[in-house]
Amino acid sequence: GNMSSRKGLNGACSVHEYTGSFIGQSAHFKMTSVCGHVMTLDFIGKYNSWDKVDPAELFSKAPTEKKEANPKLTMVKFLQVEGRGCDCIVLWLDCDKEGENICFEVLDAVLPVMNKPRGTERTIYRAKFSSITDTDICNAMNHLGEPNRNEALSVDARQELDLRIGCAFTRFQTKYFQGKYGNLDSSLISFGPCQTPTLGFCVERHDKIQSFKPETYWVLQAKVNPEKESSLTLDWDRVRVFDREIAQMFLNITKMAKEAKVESVSKKEKVKQRPLALNTVEMLRVASAALGMGPQHAMQIAERLYTQGYISYPRTETTHYPENFDLKGCLRQQANNPYWAETVKALLSEGINRPRKGHDAGDHPPITPMRAATEAELGGDGWRLYEYITRHFIATVSADCKYLQTTISFSIGPERFTCIGKVVTSPGFTEIMPWHSIPLEESLPHCEKGDLFPIGEIKLLEKQTSPPDYLTEAELITLMEKHGIGTDASIPVHINNICQRNYVTVESGRRLKPTNLGIVLVHGYYKIDAELVLPTIRSAVEKQLNLIALGKANYHQVLEHTLDIFKRKFHYFVDSIAGMDELMEVSFSPLAATGKPLSRCGKCHRFMKYIQAKPSRLHCSHCDDTYSLPQNGTIKLYKELRCPLDDFELVLWSSGSRGKSYPLCPYCYNHPPFRDMKKGMGCNECTHPTCQHSLSMLGIGQCVECENGVLVLDSTSGPKWKMACNKCNVIVHFFENAHKVRVSPETCDLCDAALVDVDFNKAKSPLPGDETQHSGCIFCDPVFQDLVELKHAAMRHPMHRGGQGKRQGRGRGKGRRPGGRLNPKKPKDKMAALAAYFV
């Protein structure tokens, strides 16, 4: 019917409104969405500071609170505006534990503003669905249930455990080791109850490879000639021997025989079973092993295919279709695809086979294609994953592959040899999954017991045992599933984490090779407390979390018991850290021996070393002090100028020629000198009243985009002059080829911004009447109007430093006049808003 759509107040979520029927009554519907979790769990206030809080306090003393997951989206306010005055709410979140948890986050936001129910009237409904198709949606709407509080609580418990345990160990490890070693090359030495056992599997395989000692063995190989121009290679029944003399003895014995005698011929019909229906773990395994996609990437593609309606819900542990599942309906959708149309039409006319009985986890049906698609529609990786899912589904309703296996047993002297041949009698599902087909082999000769064949050659092959290879992502996923580490949804996240933390690297064939840091960490855990890295404890915790979801365990008791165990382990780990440190000393260099001399220390006036490896920092070996620096940019000495407060030489941080740059004092950056400054602020945020590099001297006006920022002159940028916001990534280019640009102590009468004095070269002056000097407001002065251009900084990471100072100092007064250029009416569209400031 008729439907109106509009953007919500947060600009990210649309609202669709229409009139229809709800539980037999006419109703006005509002349909909207959320962007993942509405809320996230975090510590309150001071407990987020690494310097002020002992990590041991995070296990019990540190209070937690729910905060908005993405404050910029103002999701709670958006939900309350749309939910105000509504009578009922129907929750259409993903039908898994995370989705159930989001249900209650939405309810916490909207229930206070909804109309109060009359008496015992029901107002909260939960829709259960597995795919976004008309049939499934209508069916869900006709069978509305209630959200599951226990499943939501199990997610709350997992969040709190991971937060408290992960943060405590991570903070302690990071501060301890980064305070001692300069080439760890990881900004965070993280620990995770699931992440660490995942790394443990990779290092365990690495250790097996390192400790492997190859052994030599010998194999007897015989060839017979059934016909003049053909030969047949036979396999030795003993397979191999590890003693050369014994192998030579067997060779001598068999060489005495002139002919090979057929001892038996057996023929058996065998079956290669069609695959079980597809679940998440199998999809991720195949994506990594066969399609070359990392688990995280594959999951993102699968989620996109689901939201677009091409496949059913991609997070499922089930490999068994329910009896009422419309298999034929799903198959008919694929009848016109040129890649498999013939196979599908044949199945529909001859009748489909019921899929094999798999495991029913009680969550969602297996991953199934829900509508037809073409390569042009999905493109690239989207099509490759969709194609595999579709082929897998068609294979589950196809026949098994049948083949005839012939085994001929020979004797050459006293030794037995065998050869096996296979002939396909019915290809079945291998037509749609050709990579599973029986390989074509040379046909075996027709023979009977007692037949004799001349021997072509008998020789001894010398070989060596080989070590196992590094774990592939597919093998790691299998191990994680077997040991209960993570869930089908979180497995890709844990694998991605150990890659991003520089604990493993992904080699060719998507094999995971541990780095020095990953190896030392795991060996250290084994040395101190093996249970920190073994999968046993986390597997037991996962079982407890599942019991919470089933309503069979108490949320508070599970939380308290698990945290108590890990708190004891943490204290023992802290007391025994020297054991891990001994391993670190062998592999990594101390801070004093790392980096290159860069700037002078203000205390001892010796050169401090710049350590470029993440996290980049400065270290004074004489004072034994380390100073953190802004990340994701370059650091160089700033003209050998010194900070007037502490005599430290200033350094210049830059995100590149197209980005922003600012000077900073290493000491002030780590120890804010003024109350209104926070840790992690450069000179462009320093409120020193007279320093020539400070905000007070170089600040021009309030940022045109963000609320807290100030546009600050970059005095190093000439002749391509620019000013940049000290909070966000807005950059304003102006006065190209000017000889000098200075910030005047005077302010603009219209907008309160600081005036700018500009000197141009005579030959390149854009000023009227061949003038070379002009003073004015860059926002209001008509002479400067065409010389100003706004851009966004090209930065590798916009959040390159912390700190939100209060607006004070030059160009930041609140006394803006209504008619000023910096105070136009804010347009709704952000780009229009930016344009409005510089029209």
N, C-alpha and C positions, 0 to 999 in steps of 0.2 A: 504493500500500500504506500501511501504518501509518507515521506520521512524527511525531516529537516536536520541538517548537520551544521555544527559550528565548532570552533576551537574553544577549549576551556581556558580559564584565566592563566594557567601556567604555560600555555602555548605548545605543550607537548602532547596533550591528550585531547581527542575530539569527543564531542557529545552528540549523540544521535537521538532525536526525539520523534515519537510516533504514537498513534492511538491504536489500541488493540484489545484483546480479551485476556483477562488474567483470573484464573480460578472461577470461570463462569461469569465474570463481571467485566464491564467496560472499564478500561484503565488507560492512563497516560504514562507511557514508558520513557525513561531516560536511560540510555546505554552509554557507558564510558569505560575507560580502562585505567590501569596503573602501570608504571614502568618497573616491573619486578617488585622487590620488597619495598613497602612504604617506610618501614622503620628498620633501624639497625641497632645492635647492642654495642654499647661503649662504656668505658669508665667515666665517672663524673670528674669534672674540674681538675684538681691537682694530680689525680692519679693517671692522667694522660702525659704527665711530664716524666721523662726518663731520669732526670737529674734529681728530682725532689722526693722520689718514692722508692723504697726498697722493693725490688720485684717480688720478694716473698709475701708482701702484703696483698698482692693481687689475688691470692688464692681465697681469701676469706674477708679481710678487712675492707678491701676496696669496693665501695658500692657501685653498682652498674645502673644505667638508665637506657631507655629506648629513645633514640634520636632519629630525626628524619634521615633516611638513607641518602637522599640527594636534596639538600636544603634549597638549591636553586629551583627545583621543580615545585616547591611549595605544595606538595601533594596532599597534605592533610587539609590545608585551607581550601584547595580545589575540591576535594571530596565533600567537605562541609558545605561549601557554597552550593554544589549540585545536589547534595542530599537533604538540604534544609526543606522541611515541609513534606517529605515523601512519607508514604504510609508503609511500604514494604521494600525489602531489598532482596534481590536474587544474586547470589555470588557465583560467578562463572570463571573462577580462577582455575589454573591447572590442577588436574585431579591427582596430585601426589601430596606428600607430607609438606613440602615447601608451599605448595598452593594453599593447603589447609591453613598453614600458619599465616599466609597473607590475608586469608579470609578474616581472621580475627583482628589483624592490623587495620583492615578496612572498617570492620565493625566498631573498633575503638574510636575511629575518627568520626563516623557518621551517626551512630546511635544517639549521641547527645543532642543532635539537631533534628532528628527525624520526629514525626508526629508520634506521640505516646500511644501504645496499643490500648484498645478498649477492652478492659477485663483480661480474659485469657486469649485474646485474639493473637494469632501467629503472624509475625512480621518478618522473620528471617528464614530464607530458603537457600538451599545449596543445590546447584545443578551439577550432575555427574555426567561427563562425556569423555570420549576418547578421540574424537576427530571433529574437525570443523566442516561437517557436511549437513545439508538440509535435514536428512533423516535423523542423524545423531542429535542435532540441536533440538528438533521437534520432540524427539523421544525424551531427551533430558528435561525439557520444559514440562512434559506431561508426567514426569516422575521425580518431582523435586523432593530433596531430602533436607538434612540439616548438616551444618559444618561439624567436623569431628574435633572436639577440644583436645582429646588425648594425642592425636597425631600432631596437632599444633604444639602441644607441650613438649613432645619429643624433639621437635626442631628447636624450641627455646632452650632445652637442655643441651643439645649439641652446640648451639651458638655460644652458650655461656662457658661450657667446658673448653671449647676451642679458643675462646677469647682469653680466659684466665690462664690456662696451661700454656698456650702458645706465647702469649705476651710475657709471662714471667721468665720462661726459659730463653726466649729470643732476646729480651732486654739484657739479661745477665750475660749471655754468650757474646752478644754484639759488643757491649761496652768492654768486656774483659779482653777479648781478642783483638778488637780494633784499636784498643789502647796500647797493644804490645807489638802488633805486626803491621807492616805497611803494604804488603803485596797480596792480601787476601783476595782482592779484586771482586768483592761483593759488598754492596752497600748495607746488606742485612744478613747477619748469621742467624737465620731463622730456625725455629723448631716448631713442628706441628705434630699433634698426636697421630695424624694420618700421613702427613707429608714425610716424616722421618722414617717410618717403616717402609714407605714406598722407595725412598732413597736406599734403604737397607737392602732391598732385593737387588738393586743394581750393583751395589758394592759387593754383595755376597757372590754374584756371578763374576765380578772383576777379580775377587780373591781366588776363585777356582781357576780362572785363566792364568793368574800369576803363579799359583802353586803347582800348575800342571807340569808333569814331567813326561815327555813323549816316550813311548815304548815301541820297539821294533817287533813286528810280527810277520809271519809268512803265510801265504795262501797258495794252495795248489789249484792251478787252473788247467782244465782239460778241454780240448776241442775234438769233436768227432765229425766225420764226413758221411752223412746219410746218403748223399749223392755226390757225383764227381765234382761238381762246381759249387757245392754248398757246404757250409760248416755250421756246427751248432756248439755254442759255448755252454759248458756245464758248470754248475756251482757245487763246490765241495761240501759234503754234509757236515764235516768237522768245522767248517767255516774258516778257522785260523788257528795257528799254534805259535807260541812265543819262544820256542827253542829251535834254533836253526838246525841243529844236528838231527832232531826228531823230524823236522820238516824235510830235510835231505833224505832221511830214511824212507819216508812215505813216497817221495819222488822216485827213489830208486826202485821201490817195490812196484809202483804203478807203471814205470817205464818197461818193466819186464813183460807186461801184457801187450798183446798185439791188437786186441779188439775190445770194444766196450759192449757189454751184454745188457740187454733190457731186462730188468728184474720185475718191473711192474708198470702198468699204464692205468691211470685213474682219471675219470672225467666227472666233474661235479658242476651242477648249476649253482651259481652264487649270485647274491644280490648286494648291490651298493645302495644303501637306503637314501631316500630323498632327505633333505635337511629338515631339522626342526624349524618351527616358525621363528621369526627373527626377534631377538630382544636387544636391548641397548648395548650390552657388553659385547655381543657377537658383532653387531653393526660397527662398533668402535674398533674391534680387532681387525675386521676385514678392511675398514677404511684405512687403517695404518699399514697393514701388511700388503694389501693388493692395490689400493688406490693412492697410497703415498700421502695420506692426509693425517696430520696430528689429531689426537683425540679431541682437543679443545676446538679445533677448526671444524672437525666433522660434526661435533655436537651443535655448533652455531649454525651450520648449514641445515642440519636436520630440524632444528627449531624453526628456521625460516620456512622450510618446506611445509612444516606443520601449520604455522600461522597463515600460510597462503592456501591451505586446504588440500595440498597434494598428498600428504601422508598422514597416518594416524599419530597419536601422541608418541614422541620418540623416547620417552623415559619409561621403560617397563622392564620388569624382571621376568615376565611371563613368556613361555614358549608354547602355550596351548590355547587354541581358539575355543571360545565357549560354543556350546551346541547350537545356539540361535544366531551365530555370526553369519552374516550374508556373504559367504565366500563367492557365490556365483555372481552376485551383484558387483563385487569388487573386480572380478575377472572380466565381466562384460565391459567395464570401463576401458580395458586394455585391448579390445578386439580390433581397433583400427590403427594401432601403432605399427609402422612398417617393420620394426625390429623383431617383433614377436607375434604379429597378428595371426600367422598360420598356426603357430603352436596353441594360441589361446582359442581360436575357432575350433580346432580339432578337439581340445579338452571340453569345450562347451557342447559339442555335438556328440562326443563319445561318452561324456560323463566324467566329472572330476573325482579324484581320490580324496578321501577324508584325510586331512593332515595328520601326521603322527602325533601321538599323545605325548605332550611335553610336560613342563612344570607349570603349574598354575599358582602364581604368587598372590593372586587375589587383587592385583592393582589395575592393570590395563591390558587390553588384548595386545598381541604381538604387533610389531611395526608393519603396517600394511599400506600399499598405495591406495589412495581414496579417490583420485581422479586422474584422467589421462593428462600427459604433458609431452611437450616436444623439446628437443635439444635447444631450439631457438628460444623457447620460453624461459628455460631455466639457466642455460648457458654454463660452461665450464664445470667447476666442481659440483655445483648444484645438480646438473644433469647426471654426472657420473655417480653420485650417491643415490639419486632417485632411480637410475637405471638398475643399480645393484639391488636396491630394496624391491623393485618390481620383479626382476628376474628371480630373486630369492622367493618372493611370494608365489609366483607361478610354479616354481619348482616344488613348493610344499604341497600343491594340489595335483602334481604330476605323478606318474607312475615311478616306481623304483627302477634303477638301472639293473638289467639282468645280463649276465655273461656266463660263458662256459669256460671253466678252468681245467686245463689238461696238465697233469703232472706225470712226467716220465722219470722213473728211477733207473739209474745205470750202475753197473759194477765194473770197475777196472781193477783187476786183481782183487785184493781184499777190500779195497776202498769203494765207498758209495758216493755217487754224484747224482744231481737232480737238475732237471730243467722244467720250467713252468711256462705255459702259454695261455693267453686269454683271448676269447673271441666274443664280441658283444652280440647278444641275441635280441635285446630290446633296450635301446638307449635311454628311454624314460626321461627323467628330469635332466639328464646331461645334455639334451638338445638345447635347453634354455640356459644351462650353466655349463658351457663347453669346457671350462677349465677343470671340471670334475670328471671329464670323460676318461674312459679306460684307454691308456696309450696303445697305439697300434704297435704290434710286435710281429716279428717274423713267425710265420705259421710253422708249427711243429710237424715233423714228418709222420706219416701214418705208420705205426709199428705195433707189434704185439710182444708179449712176454716171450723171452728167449731169442729175440732177434739180435743179430750181431752187427756192429758198425765199426768200420776201420777208424783207428785213432789218428787224428791230424797232428796234434802236438800236446805235450804235457810239459808245463813249466812251473817254476816256483816264482811267485811275485813277492818282493820284499816291500813292506809298507810300514807306516808309523801311525800310532794313535794320535789324534789331533785334539786340541783343547776345545771346550765349548766356545761359542761366539758370545759377544756381548748381548744382553737381553734386547729383544726388539720391543717396541711399544706394545705390540699384540701379546707377547709373552708376559710382559709386566701386567697388563690388564687381566690376563688369566690368573696370575698369582694373587693380585689384589682381590679378585672376586673369590678365589678359593679360600683366602685367609680372612675374608670379611673386612677388608680395609676400604673404607669409603662406601659410597652408594653408587648406583648406576649414574646418578647425576653428578656426583662430586669426583669420581675417578679421573675424568679429564682435567679437572682443576688441580688436583694433587700432582699429576704428571707435569702439567704446565708450570707449576710452582718450582719444582726441582730443576727445571730447565732455566727458568728466569733467574733463579737465585745463583746460577753458575755452579750448581752441584753436579750436573751432568751436561754433556753436549750430545746433540742428535747427529749421529754419523750416517753414512750412506746405508740405505736399506732400513732407515728409521731405527737404527740401533742406538742404545743409550749407553754412552761411555762416561763413567764417573770422572770428575775432575779431581785434582789434588785435594782441594778443599772438601769436596763431598766424601772422599775416601777417608781423610783424617778425621772428619766429624764422626762418621759411622764407627771407625775403629776406636775413637775416644769414648763413644757411648758404650760400646762393648766392654771396654776396659773398666768403666765406672759402674754402669748398670745396664746390662744387656736388654732388660725389659723396655728401656726407652726406645730401642730400635727394632726389637722383635715384634711381630704382628699380634702376639698373644693378648696383651692387655687391651689394645684398641679393639680387637675382635670381641673380647668380653664386654667392653663398653657398648659396642654397637648392639649386642644382644640385649643389654639392659635398656637401651634407647628404644629398641623394637618392642620391649615389654611395656614401656610407657605408652607407646602408640596403641598397643592392644588393650590398655587399661589394666594391665596385670602388675604394674610396678608403680610406686609412688615417685612422682617427679622430684620432690625435695630430697627424699632419701637417696635416690640414685645420684643426684647432684652432690650432696654432702659427702657420700661415701667415696665417690670417684675423686673429688677434689682433695679429700684427706689423703688418699693413696699418693696422688701426684705431688702434694705438698711435702710429704715425707721424702719422696724421691728427689724433689728439688733441693731440699736442704742437704741431702747426702751428696747430690751432684755438685753443689757449691763447695762443700767441704773437700771434695775429691777432685776438683778441677785441675789440680797439678798433673794428674794422670793424663788428661787430654792435652795439657799444655806441653808435656814432654814430646808428644807426637807432632804438635804444631811447630815446635822449635826446629825439628828436622826438615820440615817442608817449606817454612816461610821465614822471611827476613825480618829482624826487629825494625821498629820505626827509625831508629837512629841510622841504620844502614840502608835506608830506602830513600828514593826521591833525589831531586836536584836542588841545590841552593837557590833561593829566589829573593826573599826579602828579609830585612833585619828585624830581630826581636826588640821590642821596646824596653825589655828588662835588662838583658845582658849585652845587647847591641851586636850579637853574633848573627850570622845568617841562619834563617830557618829553612828547612827543606820542604819543597813542594812535592807531595805524594799524589801522583796523578791517578793511580788505581782507585776504583770506587771503594768507599766514598772519598773523593779528593779532599785533602786537608793540608795544613802546614804543621810541621813538627820542629820544635826547638830542642835539640838533644842536650844542650847545656842546662836549660831550665827543666827539661823533661816535661814540657807542656805541648799539648796538641790543640790546634784550632781548626774547627770545622769551617768549610767554605760553601758557597752556593754550588749546586751540582749542575750537570748537563750544559756546560759551557766551557770557555777557555779562561785561564787565569794568567795574568802577566803583571810584572811590576809597573806601578803607576808613577812614572817620572821621578822616582826616588823621593817622593813627597812623604811627609810624616804627619800622623794624627796629632793635633795640638793637645789632646787629653792624655795620651799614654806613650807618645814617641814611637809607636810602631809604624813601619813603612806601609803605605797604602798599596793595595793591589787592585787591579781592574778586572772585573768579571764581564765577559761578553758572550752573547749567544750567537755571534756571527755578524758579518757585514750588513745583512738585511735585518738583523734583530736589534736588541737593546743592549746597553752596557752601562755600568755604573761602578765607581770606585767604592772600596770598603776598607775599613780598618779591621784586621783579623781579631784584635782584642775586643773592640766594641761590638763586632758581629756576634761574638760568643758571650760577652758580658755587657749588656746594654747600659750606657752611662746615664741615661735619663729615665724618669719614671714612665713617660709616655712611649718609650721604645720597648720593643720586645726582642728576644733573641732571634737572630737571623735577619737583621735589618742592615742595609748598606748606608753609605753616606747620603744617598738620595732620600732616606727616611730619617736621617739624624736631625734633631732639633737644636743642635749647637747654634747659638745666636750669631757667632762671628766667623766660624770656620768657612773658608772659601769654597769647600766642596759640599757643604751641608744643604739640606732642604731649605733652610732659612734663607740661604743666599742664592740658590739656583731654582727654587720653586716658582712656577709662573702662574698656574691656575688650576682649578678643579678639573679632574678628568672628565672628558665628554661622554664617557660610557659608564664607568663604575662609580659607586657612591663615595667610597673612602679614598680613592686615589687622587694624587696630585701630579700634574704634568711638570717634569723637572728637566731643565736644560742639560743635554749631554755635552759637556764642554770639550770632550775629546773628538766630537763627530765632524768638525770642520774639515774640508770646505762643504761637505754635504751635511749641513747642520740639521739636527733633530732634537726633539724633546720627547720623553717617554714617561708613561704613567708609572709611578713607583709601586702600584698594586697589581694592575692587569697588564695585558700585552698590547695596549694601544700605543702607537708611535705617531708623532706628527713631524713630517719633514717640512723644513722651511728655509728660505734665504740661501738657496744653493749658490755657491761661489762667493758668499759674503766673506770679507776679510776678518771681521770680528763680530761676535754676537755676545752681548752682555745683558744680564738681568738688572734692571734699574730698581732703585729703592722706591720709586714712585709707583702708584697703583692707578688703574683705570677708574674713571669716575662712573662709568656705566656698569661694569661687571666685577670690579674689585681685583681683577687679575693684575699681576705685576707687569709693568711696561718693559719693553725690550729695546735696547739701543743696538742698532745695526750699522756696521761700516762695510760698504761694498767697494770692490776694486773699480777704478775709474772706467776701465775698458768693458766691464761686464755688469755695470749697475742697471738694474731694472727700474730704478726710481725715476719719476718724471723730472724733466728739466736738467738732466745730467747730474743730478745730486748724488752724493755718495753716502750720506749719513741721514738716518731717520730714526726717530724714537716714537714708539706708539704701542697700542695694545694689539696683539696678534689676532684677537677675536673681533674687535670692534673697529679698528683703524682701516678705512677704505684703501689706503695705500698698500697695506699688507695683505689685503683680501685675496689676491690671486697668487700669493707667494707661499701659501700654506696648504699642505696636503696630508690627509689622515690615512694611516695604514695600520694593519695589525702586525705585530712582530712575528718574524719567522723563528719560532722557538721549538726545541725538541720536546720540551715539557713545560707548559705554561705555569704550573705550580712549582716553580723552581726554588722557592724559599717560603718559610712561614712568616707569621707576624702580621697583625692587623692593628696598626697604630691609630690613635685618635687624630682627627684632623686638626692640626694646629699650625701656626707659622704662616709664612708668606703665601699669598694667593689662595688661602684656604678659608678665608672668613665667610661667615654665613650672611654677611650684609649685602647680598646680591640685589641689585635693583630689578624690579619687574620688567623693565624694558631692555635689560642687558642681553647681549648676544648669547651668553652662556645659560640663559634661562628661558629657552623657548618651551612651548607646550610639548610634552613628550609624545611623539607619535607611537602607535602600537607596534609597528614593525621596527625591529632593531636597526636594520640597514637604513631605513628612512630616518630614524632618529640620528644616526651618525651623519647622514647627508645634511640634515637640517642645521647642524652646527656649523657646517662649512660651505653653505650655499653662497 
